[in-house]
Amino acid sequence: MGKSLKPKTNTTEETRQTRKEQRLAHEERRMAHALKLAKVDLVYKLGRTALIGGAFVFCVYFIAGAFQEMAGKTTNISAMIKAVVDFDIGKYLAYAVSVVCGTGWAVERRARRRTIKGQNEHIKELESRLDPKRRSSGLLPDGQTKKEDKDV
């Protein structure tokens, strides 16, 4: 009987309301920050585009001026262009493009095999969880076919 009947200062509903207000305030701060970042990103992209465009216009302007100066005159540039055409640069350019593409293919293939090899154990575990009676495909850990299974 000596208990005091003090009213609770913080009811469950008040606590929920406070937490909800805190979440809303946090979300509002997060959105304000995201908006600031978007503005900074926009200014950066606009500046970068303007700089690239300005550099392009600058180059075109000076190259056009140089061609106007050389118009109708025989120059070393004419001799160099003739040498390039006579040298048949297109053939060597085709070889260079082939080498670049072949190298890119080899690098991609090696990276793909490395990725497959790294995920092999994880995939086996997941597949055995789904179907414990599942049999192996017989592929090597890097995804290649065994030599004895290849058609010759």
C-alpha positions as CSV (number, residue, x, y, z in Angstrom):
1,M,0.0,0.0,0.0
2,G,3.0,2.2,0.2
3,K,3.4,2.3,-3.6
4,S,3.1,5.6,-5.2
5,L,0.9,5.9,-8.2
6,K,3.2,8.1,-10.2
7,P,2.0,8.4,-13.9
8,K,4.5,7.1,-16.4
9,T,6.3,9.9,-18.2
10,N,7.1,7.9,-21.3
11,T,4.4,5.7,-22.7
12,T,4.9,3.2,-25.4
13,E,3.0,5.4,-27.9
14,E,5.2,8.4,-27.1
15,T,8.3,6.3,-27.5
16,R,7.2,5.1,-30.9
17,Q,6.3,8.6,-31.9
18,T,9.8,9.8,-30.8
19,R,11.5,7.1,-32.7
20,K,9.4,7.8,-35.8
21,E,10.4,11.5,-35.6
22,Q,14.1,10.5,-35.2
23,R,13.9,8.3,-38.3
24,L,12.2,11.0,-40.3
25,A,14.8,13.6,-39.3
26,H,17.6,11.2,-40.2
27,E,16.0,10.4,-43.5
28,E,15.5,14.2,-44.2
29,R,19.2,14.8,-43.4
30,R,20.2,11.9,-45.7
31,M,18.1,13.2,-48.5
32,A,19.5,16.7,-48.1
33,H,23.0,15.3,-48.2
34,A,22.1,13.3,-51.3
35,L,20.8,16.4,-53.0
36,K,24.0,18.3,-52.2
37,L,26.0,15.5,-53.7
38,A,23.9,15.4,-56.8
39,K,24.4,19.2,-57.3
40,V,28.2,18.9,-56.9
41,D,28.2,16.0,-59.4
42,L,26.1,18.0,-61.8
43,V,28.5,21.0,-61.6
44,Y,31.5,18.6,-62.0
45,K,30.0,17.0,-65.1
46,L,29.0,20.3,-66.6
47,G,32.5,21.7,-66.1
48,R,34.1,18.6,-67.5
49,T,31.9,18.7,-70.6
50,A,32.6,22.4,-71.1
51,L,36.4,21.9,-70.7
52,I,36.4,19.0,-73.2
53,G,34.3,21.0,-75.7
54,G,36.4,24.0,-75.3
55,A,39.6,22.0,-75.9
56,F,38.1,20.5,-79.0
57,V,37.0,23.9,-80.4
58,F,40.5,25.3,-79.5
59,C,42.2,22.4,-81.5
60,V,39.9,22.7,-84.5
61,Y,40.4,26.5,-84.6
62,F,44.2,26.3,-84.7
63,I,44.3,23.3,-87.1
64,A,42.0,25.2,-89.5
65,G,44.3,28.2,-89.3
66,A,47.3,26.1,-90.1
67,F,45.6,24.6,-93.1
68,Q,44.6,28.0,-94.3
69,E,48.3,29.1,-94.1
70,M,49.5,26.1,-96.0
71,A,46.8,26.2,-98.7
72,G,48.2,26.0,-102.2
73,K,51.8,25.5,-101.0
74,T,54.0,22.4,-101.2
75,T,55.1,21.6,-97.7
76,N,56.8,18.9,-95.8
77,I,53.3,17.8,-94.6
78,S,52.3,17.0,-98.1
79,A,55.4,14.8,-98.5
80,M,54.7,13.1,-95.2
81,I,51.0,12.4,-96.2
82,K,52.2,11.0,-99.5
83,A,54.7,8.8,-97.7
84,V,52.1,7.4,-95.4
85,V,49.8,6.7,-98.3
86,D,52.6,5.0,-100.3
87,F,53.7,3.0,-97.2
88,D,50.2,1.4,-97.1
89,I,49.6,2.2,-93.4
90,G,46.2,0.5,-93.5
91,K,47.7,-3.0,-93.7
92,Y,49.8,-2.4,-90.6
93,L,46.9,-0.8,-88.8
94,A,44.8,-3.9,-89.4
95,Y,47.6,-6.0,-87.9
96,A,47.8,-3.7,-84.9
97,V,44.0,-3.9,-84.3
98,S,44.1,-7.7,-84.6
99,V,46.9,-7.9,-82.0
100,V,45.0,-5.6,-79.6
101,C,41.7,-7.6,-80.0
102,G,43.5,-10.9,-79.5
103,T,45.3,-9.7,-76.4
104,G,42.0,-8.4,-75.0
105,W,40.3,-11.7,-75.7
106,A,43.1,-13.6,-73.9
107,V,43.1,-11.4,-70.9
108,E,39.3,-11.7,-70.6
109,R,39.4,-15.5,-70.9
110,R,42.1,-15.8,-68.3
111,A,40.1,-13.6,-65.9
112,R,37.0,-15.6,-66.5
113,R,38.7,-18.9,-65.7
114,R,40.2,-17.4,-62.6
115,T,36.7,-16.3,-61.5
116,I,35.2,-19.7,-62.2
117,K,37.9,-21.4,-60.3
118,G,37.4,-19.1,-57.3
119,Q,33.6,-19.7,-57.2
120,N,33.9,-23.5,-57.8
121,E,33.7,-24.6,-54.1
122,H,31.0,-22.2,-53.2
123,I,28.8,-23.4,-56.2
124,K,29.4,-27.0,-55.3
125,E,28.3,-26.4,-51.7
126,L,25.1,-24.6,-52.8
127,E,24.3,-27.3,-55.4
128,S,24.7,-30.1,-52.8
129,R,22.3,-28.3,-50.5
130,L,19.7,-28.2,-53.2
131,D,20.1,-31.8,-54.3
132,P,22.5,-34.0,-52.3
133,K,22.2,-36.8,-54.9
134,R,23.5,-34.4,-57.6
135,R,26.4,-35.7,-59.7
136,S,29.3,-33.7,-60.9
137,S,29.4,-32.5,-64.5
138,G,33.0,-33.7,-64.8
139,L,34.4,-30.3,-65.6
140,L,37.8,-29.2,-64.2
141,P,37.7,-26.6,-61.4
142,D,38.4,-23.8,-63.8
143,G,35.4,-24.8,-66.0
144,Q,37.3,-26.5,-68.8
145,T,36.5,-30.0,-70.2
146,K,38.8,-32.8,-69.2
147,K,41.3,-33.9,-72.0
148,E,39.9,-37.4,-72.1
149,D,36.3,-36.1,-72.7
150,K,37.2,-33.8,-75.6
151,D,36.3,-34.8,-79.1
152,V,39.4,-34.9,-81.3
